[in-house]
Amino acid sequence: MLTLSEKHDLTGQLAIITGAARGIGSSCAYALARNGANVVIVDLLPADEIINKIQTDFPYCEATSYRIDIRNREEVQKVINESVNNFGGIDILVNNAGTCGRKGLENITDDDWSRDLDTNLGGTFLFTQLAIYPHMINQGYGKVVNISSISGIMGGPTSSYEGTDSGRSGPAYAASKGAVIAFTKWVAKEVGKYGITCNSVAPGAVSTEMTQNLTYALDNQPIKRFGKPEDIAEAVVYLASPASNYTTGQVVKVCGGLAIG
């Protein structure tokens, strides 16, 4: 007899979402709470707005936040430890926090390079390592979703900023997001035997604070519009839910078709 899971029922599960005070991360937190998950929001910025919205719209969910530097192991460990103590475990981890430098190869500095690599890749590494070992392994279940970018696939889609060519995402951003994709696949192969999946969502041009004042050649896309944070959040919900229990090591490109192929 065919049985299907309640594919998006996340009731009672705990989701940690980094970079969730605004933009894509905020939409991911809201979408996960809508499907029943309790959420822990991690960001350098205050998250009062999204916390209040979740608590108002979904009073059955618990929502809390931490303001930390995701590059700092001790601060990340504190979030992990307190989340486990308060909720009994970690079911879902969404590594979304990131920075995006836009200097070209000629002008990028060591600090510019380190910022994107340490945040986008280093923060993803820390949260993934400390959530999986030992917590997800001990419970025999976990969903890790890493937000990468089509920049890590295409080497940076062409864009412009106020009429110049300086808006293209820089080499450090492309390198870091490409590394997130490789890291996702490595982790998936390592932890599948424990009942843990690890996948990535690669957004294209999405209308957020990070892309303000940028112009993309949307005519090159089959779907000729900017993405919305909600578009990314729906893909994240799928990968965080039991509907994706047989899916791991995959990169879901949510880009209006720009990175087809």
SVG drawing of the C-alpha trace seen along z (x, -y; Angstrom):
<svg xmlns="http://www.w3.org/2000/svg" viewBox="-2 -55 47 57">
<polyline fill="none" stroke="black" stroke-width="0.4" points="0.0,0.0 1.4,-3.4 1.9,-5.7 2.8,-9.4 4.3,-11.6 2.7,-14.8 5.3,-16.4 5.5,-19.9 4.4,-19.1 7.2,-20.4 5.2,-20.5 7.5,-20.3 10.7,-20.5 13.4,-23.0 14.9,-25.0 18.0,-27.3 18.3,-29.8 21.3,-32.1 21.2,-35.5 17.4,-35.6 16.7,-39.1 15.8,-40.1 15.7,-39.1 15.9,-35.4 16.6,-34.2 13.6,-36.0 11.3,-34.5 12.8,-31.0 12.1,-31.5 8.6,-32.6 7.9,-29.7 9.3,-27.1 7.2,-28.5 4.1,-28.5 4.6,-24.8 4.9,-24.3 8.6,-24.5 9.9,-26.4 12.6,-28.8 15.9,-30.1 17.0,-33.2 20.7,-34.0 22.0,-37.3 24.3,-40.3 21.3,-42.5 18.3,-42.7 15.5,-40.3 12.6,-41.9 10.5,-42.4 10.4,-38.9 10.2,-37.5 7.1,-39.6 5.5,-38.6 6.0,-34.9 4.7,-35.1 1.6,-37.0 0.8,-34.9 1.8,-31.5 1.3,-31.7 1.7,-27.9 5.4,-28.3 8.3,-29.4 10.6,-32.0 13.8,-33.3 16.9,-35.1 20.7,-35.5 22.9,-38.3 26.3,-36.7 29.2,-36.6 28.8,-33.2 32.6,-33.2 33.2,-32.8 33.2,-29.1 32.4,-29.9 29.4,-32.1 28.1,-29.4 28.6,-26.7 26.5,-28.8 23.6,-29.0 23.8,-25.2 24.0,-24.3 21.2,-26.6 19.0,-25.5 19.4,-21.8 18.8,-22.6 15.7,-24.6 14.1,-22.4 15.6,-19.0 17.4,-18.8 18.1,-20.4 16.1,-19.1 16.7,-21.7 19.7,-23.9 19.5,-26.6 22.9,-28.2 21.8,-31.4 24.0,-34.2 26.4,-35.7 28.3,-38.7 28.8,-39.7 31.7,-41.9 31.6,-43.3 35.2,-44.4 36.8,-42.8 40.0,-40.7 42.3,-43.7 41.0,-45.7 39.9,-43.1 41.9,-43.2 42.9,-40.4 40.3,-41.6 37.6,-41.6 38.5,-38.1 38.6,-36.8 35.3,-38.4 33.3,-36.6 35.1,-33.3 35.0,-33.3 31.3,-34.3 29.8,-32.4 31.9,-29.2 33.4,-29.4 30.1,-30.1 28.4,-27.3 31.1,-24.9 30.9,-25.9 27.1,-25.6 27.0,-22.4 29.8,-20.7 28.4,-21.7 24.8,-20.8 25.5,-17.4 28.2,-16.3 26.8,-15.0 23.2,-16.3 21.7,-15.3 23.6,-12.0 22.4,-11.2 18.8,-11.6 19.2,-9.8 17.7,-12.6 18.5,-16.0 18.0,-18.4 20.8,-20.7 20.1,-23.3 22.9,-25.5 22.1,-28.7 24.7,-28.9 24.2,-31.0 24.2,-30.5 27.3,-32.7 29.1,-29.6 27.9,-27.8 28.3,-30.4 31.1,-32.5 28.9,-35.5 26.0,-36.5 26.4,-39.8 24.8,-42.8 25.4,-46.5 25.3,-49.1 24.0,-52.6 25.0,-52.2 28.5,-50.8 29.9,-47.3 30.9,-47.2 27.8,-45.4 28.8,-41.9 29.3,-39.6 33.1,-39.4 35.5,-36.6 35.5,-35.9 31.7,-35.6 31.7,-33.2 34.5,-31.2 32.8,-30.9 29.5,-29.9 31.1,-27.3 32.8,-26.0 29.5,-25.8 28.2,-23.6 31.2,-21.3 30.9,-21.2 27.3,-20.3 28.0,-17.3 30.8,-16.2 28.7,-16.4 25.8,-14.6 28.0,-11.6 29.3,-11.5 26.1,-11.7 23.5,-10.0 24.0,-6.8 22.9,-8.6 19.5,-9.7 20.7,-13.2 20.4,-14.9 22.4,-17.9 21.3,-19.9 21.8,-23.4 19.5,-26.0 21.2,-28.3 19.3,-31.5 19.6,-33.7 18.8,-37.4 16.5,-38.0 15.0,-41.3 16.6,-41.9 18.7,-44.6 21.8,-43.0 20.6,-43.6 19.3,-47.1 20.3,-49.4 21.5,-46.5 20.3,-45.8 20.3,-42.3 19.7,-41.3 16.4,-39.6 15.6,-39.2 18.1,-36.4 15.9,-34.4 13.0,-32.2 11.1,-33.7 11.6,-37.4 11.4,-38.8 13.4,-39.2 13.1,-36.4 11.3,-37.0 12.7,-35.8 9.5,-33.7 10.6,-31.8 13.7,-30.6 11.9,-29.9 9.5,-27.4 12.5,-25.4 14.0,-25.5 10.8,-24.2 10.8,-21.2 14.4,-20.3 13.7,-20.8 10.7,-18.5 10.1,-14.8 9.1,-15.2 12.9,-15.3 13.9,-12.2 15.4,-10.5 17.1,-13.7 20.6,-14.6 23.7,-16.2 21.6,-18.2 21.7,-21.8 18.3,-23.3 18.7,-26.3 16.0,-28.8 16.9,-31.4 14.1,-31.8 15.9,-29.4 19.0,-31.6 21.4,-28.8 19.7,-26.0 22.2,-23.3"/>
</svg>
